[in-house]
Amino acid sequence: MNLDWLEGFADPYLKTPFGQGVFLGGIILGMVAKYQVNNDDDIDSAPMFKQIMFGKMQRRDLLRHLSRVPELLRAYDIPYNFYVQQLARKAGDLLLQGSGEMGVDGNFVFSVAFLNASEYFWRIFGRPEEEKLEDEERGE
């Protein structure tokens, strides 16, 4: 797991453990949402997408969603679940190190991570060849 590239962001919120935990939480929930729908469906039809109150999330909302990740991994048979679990453990550690509310900065960081989850996920773990081929076939 490579998180060194997070230091390249200039946002002061992402320099805190809590901010990094929010960012990783967005990636995790974004990956869950991605695999809740078929490849040709939009992410906004995913159950996870419909449950998130973008722009109004609070710390407790994020923690509630993240606490359901193990259940969701099983229910939707999400691929690369070992990586998602590993990232969830790291996000949990970071969220427990920090405190405070998400506010505007946290909601922005979460939304960016959620919407770019696949890109950031593979930046953390390195993209396997089969994933590269699937993305090329979809034109990404």
N, C-alpha and C positions, 0 to 999 in steps of 0.2 A: 504494500500500500504506500503510494507516494503522495504525500500532502505538502511537500516542499513548495510546489508551485503556488500555493495559497499566499505565500509571502509576497508574491509579485503584485497582488492587489493593493492599491493605495488606500482603500476605504478603511478608516480607523475602526469601524465596527467589526471588520473581518480580522483585525489584529488581536481581538480579545478571544479567549477560549469560548465564551458563550456565543459570540458572533460566528465563529467557525463551526460550532455545534449546530446553530440554526442553518448555516449554509449546507452542511452535510445532511441535516434533516430534510432540507428541500430536495437534495439529490436523491435520497432514499425514497421519499414519497413520490417523486417524479418517476423513478424507475418502476415503482409499484403500479402507478397509474398507466405507464406505457404498456405494461404487460397485462393490464386488465382489459384492454381492448384489442381487437384484431388489428393486423398491420395496416389495413386500409381505412380504419375508422379514426376519427379525430380524437385527440386526447381528452377533449372536453366532454366526451360521452363516457369516460371512465368513472366508476363510482367514487374513487378517491378524489378526483377533480371536483365532483359535485359536493363533497363533504367539507372541502377546505374553503374558508372564508378569506379569500385573498384580500389583502390590505387591512384586514381587521383581526388577524390572528394574534392571540396572546400566548404567552409561554405555556400555559396549561393546555391550550388547544394543540400546540405542537407536541407536547409530551404525551397527550392522549392518543394522537395519531401514531406516534412512534411506538407506543406501547402495544399497538395492534399489529406491528410489522411481522412478528413470528407467525401469527395466525393468518395473515394475508399471504405470506410466502407459501404456506401450505395450501390454502384455499384456491389460489390462482396458479399454482405450480409455476412460479416465476423462475426463469432460468438464471443461472449465476447466483443462486440464493446464498451460497457460501460467502461470496463477495458482499452481498447486501447485508448479511448478518454481521460480517466483520466491520463494515462501515457503520452499521447501527450501533455496535459496541463502542466504536470510537466517538460517534456523535453523542451517545449517552454520557460518556466520560467527560467530554467537553462541556456539555450542558450542565452537568453536575458541578463542574469547576467554577462556572460563572453564575451570575445572578442578575436579576432585573427583569424588565419586560422587553418585549420585542420592539414595540413602537414602530415608527415609520421606517427607520433604518433596517430593523429586523425583518419587517414585512417585505421590504424591497429585496434584501439579500435572499430571503426565502424564495420569493417569486422568480428571481433570476436563476437560482439553483434548480428550482422545480422545472422551469421551462427549458433549461439546457441540461437536464439531468443526464441524458445519455452521453453527451460530449464530455461532461465533467467526470462522470463515472468511469469512462474509459481512459481519461487522463490520469485518474488515480490508480487504476489497475492495469493499464495497458490493454489495448484492443486485441482480442484473439482473432485469428485469421477468418474463422467462419462469420464473425460479426462484421469484419471488413467487407467480405463478399456480399453479405445481405444488404449492407448500406449502399454498396455500389449498384446493386440490382434495383434498389429503390430510388437511386439518383441522389443520394445524400453525400 
